Amino acid sequence: MLEDKVFIEEQFPVSLVSKETLKEGKAVQSQTLTGLGKWWGRKELILVRASILGMLMPTSDNPKKDREMFLKILTMDNDGLWRRCKGIPAKIIFEWLSEFEREKYFAVTKTGRVSWKRELSIEEEDEVTRRYFETLSYDEKLEYCHRPEQIDGPSSAAWKDINSHLSTEASTIQELVEQLGLRRFDRIPKVGDAFCGGGSIPFEAARIGCDAYGSDLNPVAAALTWAGLNLVKSEDDVEAVAQAQQKVFDEADQQITQWGIEHNEMGWRADAYLYCTEVKCPSCSVLVPLSNTWVVGPTSKVIAELELDEANNRFDIRLTQNASSAQLKAAKEAATYQDSRVYCPKCGEDIPLSICVKQRVFVLGSPMISCQGKMISFRSGCTQFVGWKPITMTKLRKEQFVISVLQMLTICNGNKQ
C-alpha cells in the first residue's frame, strides 16, 4: 500500500457521489437531520461520508481496484445498489419481460392488475427483479434504492474484498474508520468543523466512528449540531426528540402569542415573510424597493404593484391576487433592479448600482402583508398569514424562523430543567 497518499488525492467518483447527494437532497423532510430544525445550506450526509472515507483510505498501485473498493464501502457498486434496492413494481418488470416470461412469472386479472404468481419463491422473484435492475442506468437504479445511510453497510462478501485490499479486519464502517485511523494517525480520526452550521459534518463524522468537533458563532447552529451529536442515535431517540420539540414549541408558541409579535390588529398570525432592500435614488431621493420582478407567485397569480407615497418619499407595495396575464407580464417587466442597475419608477432614471453603493443609500425593508381574504399593503417585504396557500416558492416560511426562536427560548429554559 502507498501510505503517503489517500484515495481522494488520486481520484474521486464525483459523478456518482453527486447523484447520491441529489437523491438525499430531494428526500427533504425524510432526511436524517431535518427534523431537528431548519438550516440553509446543510450538506448532504453521503457527501460528508464519502469525503471522510476518501481522506482515510490509502491508495495502492491499482487505481481501478481502489475505486472498486471505495464504491463497495459506500454501497455504490452494483452489489451495493442491489442491496439497497427497496423493490420494483411488478408491472414495470412485467412490461420488460418477453411474452413467455410474463406467463411464467406473472398473473394478470381481468381488470389488468399484474402480480407475481403465488407459487414463485422469493429467490425466483429476486432473480427476475435483479435481471431487470441490472439493465438500468445508475440514475434509474437510484429511483428504487434506499440511501446508503438507510442500510447497515456493505455485505459480508463485500467486506471480505475490502479487507483483503486494505489489509484490515473490519465488518462495519466504524471498525474500518478506526483501523485506518490507527494506521495513519495512531489514533481514531478527529474531524473538526469550525463553521458547522446545521451540523452535517460533525454528525456524519461521529456516526462513522470519528471523534467529531463542531463550532459556530450562531447559537442556533451550535444547538442543532449538539442535538445531532447527542440525540439522533436511534428511532426511539428520534421519537423522544420529537416529543420534546413539541413541548418546547407549545411553550414558546404561547409566549410568542402573548407578545403579539406575529399577529396583526385583527388577530391574524403571520405564516410567511418576504423582504426586499430599498435604495435612495441619487436623482430624486425617493426610496426605491429593489426587485428583478414584481411577480410574487406565478402559479397563484399574485403580483406586487408600487404606489408612490409622496408624503414619505417612498413607495408602498400593494399585493394583488388573481392577476390577469397582462398584469403578470407588466409586473415581470417592471423590475427596479436588473443587470447591476437600478431603475427609479418616480423619475425614470437608470442608475448603476455602484453609485448607490458608494453613497451608502441602502435601507433594510420592512414587511408588507398578505392576509386572509384580502391583501394589505405595507413596505418592502411580505408576510403571509395562517390559512393562506403559499404565494411564492421563494418565501421564507414562518416555521424556519419560529423554530429558531423556540430553540433559543428553550436553551435557557432547558438548562433549568
C-alpha positions as CSV (number, residue, x, y, z in Angstrom):
1,M,0.0,0.0,0.0
2,L,1.2,3.5,-0.7
3,E,0.6,5.1,2.7
4,D,1.8,8.6,1.7
5,K,-1.3,9.3,-0.4
6,V,-5.0,8.8,0.2
7,F,-7.8,8.0,-2.2
8,I,-9.3,11.5,-2.5
9,E,-5.8,12.9,-3.6
10,E,-5.7,10.5,-6.5
11,Q,-9.3,10.2,-7.7
12,F,-12.9,10.6,-6.5
13,P,-16.2,9.4,-8.1
14,V,-17.6,12.9,-8.4
15,S,-20.5,11.9,-10.7
16,L,-21.8,9.0,-8.6
17,V,-21.4,10.9,-5.3
18,S,-23.2,13.9,-6.9
19,K,-26.1,11.6,-7.9
20,E,-26.4,10.2,-4.4
21,T,-26.2,13.7,-2.9
22,L,-29.0,14.9,-5.1
23,K,-31.1,11.9,-4.1
24,E,-30.6,12.7,-0.4
25,G,-31.3,16.4,-1.0
26,K,-34.6,15.5,-2.7
27,A,-35.7,13.5,0.4
28,V,-36.5,16.8,2.0
29,Q,-38.3,16.0,5.3
30,S,-37.1,12.4,5.5
31,Q,-33.5,13.5,5.7
32,T,-31.9,12.4,8.9
33,L,-31.2,15.8,10.5
34,T,-34.1,17.8,9.0
35,G,-36.4,17.0,11.9
36,L,-34.2,18.7,14.4
37,G,-34.6,22.1,12.8
38,K,-34.4,24.0,9.5
39,W,-31.0,25.1,8.2
40,W,-30.0,26.6,4.9
41,G,-27.1,25.0,3.1
42,R,-27.0,21.8,5.1
43,K,-24.5,19.4,3.5
44,E,-25.9,16.0,2.5
45,L,-24.5,13.3,4.7
46,I,-23.4,11.0,1.9
47,L,-21.1,13.8,0.7
48,V,-19.6,14.1,4.1
49,R,-19.2,10.3,4.4
50,A,-17.6,9.9,1.0
51,S,-15.2,12.8,1.7
52,I,-14.0,11.5,5.1
53,L,-13.6,7.9,3.8
54,G,-11.7,9.3,0.8
55,M,-9.3,11.1,3.1
56,L,-8.7,7.9,5.2
57,M,-8.5,5.2,2.5
58,P,-4.9,4.6,1.3
59,T,-4.1,4.2,-2.3
60,S,-2.4,1.2,-4.0
61,D,-0.7,0.6,-7.3
62,N,-4.0,-0.4,-8.7
63,P,-6.3,2.7,-9.1
64,K,-9.1,0.7,-10.6
65,K,-9.2,-1.7,-7.7
66,D,-9.0,1.3,-5.3
67,R,-12.1,2.8,-6.9
68,E,-14.0,-0.6,-6.8
69,M,-13.3,-0.9,-3.0
70,F,-14.2,2.7,-2.3
71,L,-17.6,2.2,-4.1
72,K,-18.1,-1.1,-2.2
73,I,-17.6,0.7,1.2
74,L,-20.2,3.3,0.2
75,T,-22.6,0.6,-1.2
76,M,-22.4,2.4,-4.5
77,D,-21.1,-0.6,-6.5
78,N,-23.5,-3.0,-8.4
79,D,-23.9,-5.3,-5.4
80,G,-24.3,-2.4,-3.0
81,L,-27.0,-0.8,-5.1
82,W,-28.9,-4.2,-5.3
83,R,-28.5,-4.5,-1.5
84,R,-30.1,-1.0,-1.2
85,C,-33.0,-1.8,-3.7
86,K,-36.3,-1.5,-1.9
87,G,-38.3,-3.2,-4.6
88,I,-39.6,-2.5,-8.2
89,P,-43.3,-2.5,-9.1
90,A,-44.4,-5.8,-10.7
91,K,-46.0,-4.1,-13.6
92,I,-42.7,-2.4,-14.7
93,I,-40.9,-5.8,-14.7
94,F,-43.8,-7.4,-16.4
95,E,-43.7,-4.9,-19.3
96,W,-39.9,-5.5,-19.7
97,L,-40.2,-9.3,-20.0
98,S,-40.9,-11.4,-23.1
99,E,-44.4,-12.9,-23.6
100,F,-43.1,-16.4,-22.4
101,E,-41.6,-15.0,-19.2
102,R,-44.7,-12.9,-18.5
103,E,-46.8,-16.1,-18.5
104,K,-44.2,-17.9,-16.4
105,Y,-43.8,-15.4,-13.6
106,F,-46.9,-13.2,-13.5
107,A,-50.7,-13.4,-13.2
108,V,-52.9,-10.8,-14.7
109,T,-56.5,-10.2,-13.6
110,K,-59.4,-9.2,-15.8
111,T,-59.0,-5.6,-14.7
112,G,-55.4,-5.7,-15.8
113,R,-53.8,-5.9,-12.4
114,V,-50.3,-7.5,-12.5
115,S,-48.9,-9.6,-9.7
116,W,-46.3,-12.2,-9.1
117,K,-47.5,-15.8,-9.2
118,R,-48.1,-17.2,-5.7
119,E,-46.1,-20.4,-6.4
120,L,-42.9,-18.4,-7.0
121,S,-40.3,-18.4,-4.3
122,I,-38.7,-15.2,-3.1
123,E,-35.4,-16.3,-4.7
124,E,-37.1,-16.6,-8.1
125,E,-38.7,-13.2,-7.8
126,D,-35.4,-11.6,-6.8
127,E,-33.6,-13.3,-9.7
128,V,-36.0,-11.8,-12.2
129,T,-36.1,-8.4,-10.5
130,R,-32.3,-8.2,-10.4
131,R,-32.1,-9.1,-14.1
132,Y,-34.2,-6.0,-14.8
133,F,-32.4,-3.9,-12.2
134,E,-29.0,-4.6,-13.9
135,T,-30.3,-3.2,-17.2
136,L,-30.9,0.2,-15.6
137,S,-28.5,3.2,-15.6
138,Y,-27.2,4.4,-12.2
139,D,-29.7,7.2,-12.2
140,E,-32.6,4.8,-12.9
141,K,-31.4,2.4,-10.2
142,L,-31.4,5.2,-7.6
143,E,-35.2,5.6,-8.0
144,Y,-35.6,2.2,-6.5
145,C,-32.9,2.4,-3.8
146,H,-32.6,3.4,-0.2
147,R,-29.9,5.9,0.6
148,P,-26.6,4.4,1.8
149,E,-27.2,5.5,5.4
150,Q,-30.5,3.6,5.5
151,I,-28.9,0.1,5.3
152,D,-26.3,-1.4,7.6
153,G,-23.4,-1.1,5.2
154,P,-21.7,-3.5,2.8
155,S,-22.5,-7.2,2.7
156,S,-20.2,-9.9,4.3
157,A,-18.9,-10.8,0.9
158,A,-18.1,-7.1,0.2
159,W,-16.2,-6.8,3.5
160,K,-14.0,-9.8,2.6
161,D,-13.0,-8.0,-0.6
162,I,-12.5,-4.6,1.2
163,N,-10.4,-6.2,4.0
164,S,-8.3,-8.1,1.5
165,H,-7.5,-5.0,-0.4
166,L,-6.9,-2.7,2.5
167,S,-5.3,-5.3,4.9
168,T,-8.0,-4.6,7.5
169,E,-10.3,-6.7,9.6
170,A,-13.5,-4.7,9.6
171,S,-17.1,-5.7,9.5
172,T,-18.6,-2.3,9.9
173,I,-17.7,1.2,8.6
174,Q,-17.0,2.3,12.2
175,E,-14.4,-0.5,12.6
176,L,-12.9,0.4,9.2
177,V,-12.6,4.1,10.1
178,E,-10.9,3.1,13.4
179,Q,-8.4,0.8,11.8
180,L,-7.5,3.2,9.0
181,G,-7.2,6.0,11.5
182,L,-4.9,4.0,13.8
183,R,-2.7,3.0,10.8
184,R,-2.4,6.6,9.6
185,F,-2.5,8.7,12.7
186,D,-2.0,6.2,15.6
187,R,-5.5,7.2,16.9
188,I,-9.1,7.4,16.0
189,P,-9.5,10.1,13.4
190,K,-10.6,13.5,14.6
191,V,-12.9,15.7,12.4
192,G,-13.5,19.3,13.2
193,D,-15.8,21.9,11.6
194,A,-15.2,25.5,12.7
195,F,-18.3,26.7,10.8
196,C,-20.6,23.7,11.5
197,G,-24.0,25.3,10.6
198,G,-26.6,22.6,10.6
199,G,-24.1,20.0,11.9
200,S,-23.8,17.6,8.9
201,I,-20.1,17.2,9.1
202,P,-19.8,16.6,12.9
203,F,-22.8,14.3,12.9
204,E,-21.8,12.1,10.0
205,A,-18.2,12.0,11.2
206,A,-19.3,10.8,14.6
207,R,-21.7,8.3,13.1
208,I,-19.0,6.6,11.1
209,G,-16.7,6.4,14.1
210,C,-14.6,9.6,14.2
211,D,-14.1,11.9,17.1
212,A,-16.1,14.9,16.0
213,Y,-15.9,18.5,17.0
214,G,-18.1,21.4,15.8
215,S,-18.2,25.2,16.4
216,D,-20.3,28.1,15.1
217,L,-20.9,31.6,16.2
218,N,-24.6,31.2,15.6
219,P,-26.1,29.7,18.8
220,V,-28.9,28.1,16.8
221,A,-26.3,26.3,14.7
222,A,-24.5,25.2,17.8
223,A,-27.8,23.9,19.3
224,L,-28.6,21.9,16.1
225,T,-25.1,20.4,16.0
226,W,-25.2,19.4,19.7
227,A,-28.7,17.9,19.1
228,G,-27.4,15.9,16.1
229,L,-24.4,14.5,18.0
230,N,-26.3,13.8,21.2
231,L,-29.9,13.0,20.4
232,V,-30.2,11.3,17.0
233,K,-29.0,7.8,17.7
234,S,-32.0,5.5,17.1
235,E,-35.7,5.6,16.2
236,D,-36.6,5.8,19.9
237,D,-34.3,8.8,20.3
238,V,-35.9,10.5,17.3
239,E,-39.4,9.9,18.8
240,A,-38.3,11.3,22.1
241,V,-36.7,14.3,20.4
242,A,-40.0,14.9,18.5
243,Q,-42.0,14.9,21.8
244,A,-39.5,17.2,23.4
245,Q,-39.6,19.5,20.4
246,Q,-43.4,19.7,20.5
247,K,-43.4,20.6,24.2
248,V,-40.8,23.3,23.6
249,F,-42.8,24.5,20.6
250,D,-46.0,24.7,22.6
251,E,-44.4,26.6,25.5
252,A,-42.6,29.1,23.2
253,D,-45.6,29.4,21.0
254,Q,-47.7,30.5,24.0
255,Q,-45.0,33.1,24.9
256,I,-44.8,34.5,21.3
257,T,-48.6,34.7,21.1
258,Q,-48.6,36.7,24.4
259,W,-46.0,39.1,23.0
260,G,-48.2,39.6,19.9
261,I,-45.1,39.9,17.6
262,E,-46.6,37.6,14.9
263,H,-50.2,38.9,15.0
264,N,-51.8,42.0,13.4
265,E,-54.5,44.1,14.9
266,M,-57.2,41.7,13.5
267,G,-55.6,38.7,15.3
268,W,-54.3,37.1,12.1
269,R,-51.0,35.3,12.6
270,A,-48.1,35.6,10.2
271,D,-47.1,32.4,8.3
272,A,-44.5,33.6,5.8
273,Y,-42.3,36.6,5.2
274,L,-40.8,38.2,2.2
275,Y,-38.3,41.1,2.2
276,C,-36.5,43.3,-0.2
277,T,-34.0,46.1,0.1
278,E,-34.6,49.8,-0.7
279,V,-32.1,52.3,-2.1
280,K,-32.3,56.0,-2.3
281,C,-32.4,57.4,-5.9
282,P,-29.5,59.8,-6.2
283,S,-31.6,61.9,-8.6
284,C,-34.9,62.4,-6.8
285,S,-34.1,60.9,-3.3
286,V,-37.1,58.6,-3.3
287,L,-36.5,55.2,-1.7
288,V,-36.8,52.5,-4.4
289,P,-37.5,48.9,-3.4
290,L,-35.3,46.6,-5.4
291,S,-36.6,43.5,-7.2
292,N,-35.9,42.0,-10.6
293,T,-39.6,41.0,-10.8
294,W,-42.8,42.0,-9.1
295,V,-44.4,38.7,-9.7
296,V,-44.7,37.2,-6.2
297,G,-46.5,34.0,-7.2
298,P,-46.7,33.0,-10.9
299,T,-48.9,30.0,-10.2
300,S,-51.1,31.7,-7.6
301,K,-51.2,34.9,-9.8
302,V,-50.1,37.2,-7.1
303,I,-48.2,40.4,-8.1
304,A,-46.8,43.4,-6.2
305,E,-47.5,46.9,-7.5
306,L,-45.6,50.0,-6.5
307,E,-47.6,53.1,-5.3
308,L,-45.7,56.3,-4.7
309,D,-46.1,57.7,-1.1
310,E,-45.5,61.4,-1.7
311,A,-45.6,62.3,1.9
312,N,-42.7,59.9,2.9
313,N,-41.0,60.0,-0.5
314,R,-41.0,56.2,-0.9
315,F,-43.2,53.5,-2.4
316,D,-45.9,51.4,-0.8
317,I,-46.2,47.9,-2.2
318,R,-49.7,46.7,-2.9
319,L,-50.3,43.0,-3.5
320,T,-52.9,41.9,-6.0
321,Q,-54.4,38.4,-6.3
322,N,-55.8,36.7,-9.4
323,A,-53.8,39.0,-11.6
324,S,-54.5,38.9,-15.3
325,S,-52.0,37.7,-17.9
326,A,-51.4,41.4,-18.8
327,Q,-50.8,42.3,-15.2
328,L,-48.4,39.4,-14.7
329,K,-46.4,40.4,-17.8
330,A,-46.3,44.1,-16.6
331,A,-45.2,43.0,-13.1
332,K,-42.4,40.9,-14.6
333,E,-41.2,43.8,-16.8
334,A,-41.5,46.4,-14.0
335,A,-38.2,45.4,-12.4
336,T,-36.4,48.1,-10.4
337,Y,-33.1,46.1,-10.4
338,Q,-31.5,44.4,-13.3
339,D,-28.0,43.8,-14.6
340,S,-26.5,45.7,-11.7
341,R,-28.6,48.8,-12.5
342,V,-31.4,50.5,-10.5
343,Y,-34.5,51.8,-12.3
344,C,-36.4,54.6,-10.4
345,P,-40.1,54.5,-11.2
346,K,-40.6,58.1,-10.0
347,C,-38.0,60.0,-12.1
348,G,-37.3,57.3,-14.7
349,E,-33.5,57.4,-14.0
350,D,-31.5,54.3,-14.8
351,I,-28.6,54.3,-12.3
352,P,-25.6,52.0,-11.9
353,L,-25.9,50.1,-8.6
354,S,-22.3,51.0,-7.9
355,I,-23.3,54.7,-7.4
356,C,-25.8,53.7,-4.8
357,V,-23.2,51.5,-3.0
358,K,-20.7,54.4,-2.9
359,Q,-23.3,56.7,-1.5
360,R,-24.4,54.2,1.1
361,V,-28.1,54.6,0.4
362,F,-29.2,51.0,1.2
363,V,-32.1,50.7,3.6
364,L,-33.5,47.4,5.0
365,G,-37.1,47.0,4.0
366,S,-40.0,46.5,6.5
367,P,-42.8,43.9,5.9
368,M,-45.7,44.1,3.5
369,I,-48.5,41.8,4.4
370,S,-50.9,39.3,2.7
371,C,-53.9,38.4,4.8
372,Q,-56.9,36.1,4.9
373,G,-59.5,37.4,2.4
374,K,-57.5,40.4,1.1
375,M,-54.1,41.8,0.7
376,I,-52.9,44.7,2.9
377,S,-50.1,46.8,1.6
378,F,-47.0,47.7,3.6
379,R,-43.4,48.4,2.5
380,S,-40.7,46.3,1.1
381,G,-41.5,42.8,2.2
382,C,-44.4,40.4,2.7
383,T,-46.0,38.5,5.5
384,Q,-48.5,35.7,4.7
385,F,-51.0,34.9,7.4
386,V,-52.1,31.4,8.6
387,G,-54.8,29.9,6.4
388,W,-53.4,31.1,3.1
389,K,-51.8,28.9,0.4
390,P,-48.2,29.9,-0.1
391,I,-47.9,32.7,-2.6
392,T,-44.4,32.1,-3.7
393,M,-41.9,29.3,-3.8
394,T,-39.1,31.6,-2.6
395,K,-40.9,32.7,0.5
396,L,-39.3,32.2,3.9
397,R,-41.7,30.1,6.0
398,K,-42.6,31.2,9.5
399,E,-41.5,27.8,10.9
400,Q,-38.0,28.3,9.7
401,F,-37.7,31.4,11.9
402,V,-40.0,30.4,14.7
403,I,-38.2,27.1,15.4
404,S,-35.0,29.1,15.8
405,V,-36.8,31.4,18.2
406,L,-38.2,28.4,20.0
407,Q,-34.8,26.8,20.3
408,M,-33.3,29.9,21.7
409,L,-36.1,30.5,24.2
410,T,-35.8,27.0,25.5
411,I,-32.0,26.7,25.6
412,C,-32.2,28.8,28.8
413,N,-35.4,27.1,30.0
414,G,-33.9,23.7,29.2
415,N,-30.9,24.5,31.4
416,K,-33.3,25.0,34.3
417,Q,-34.9,21.6,33.9
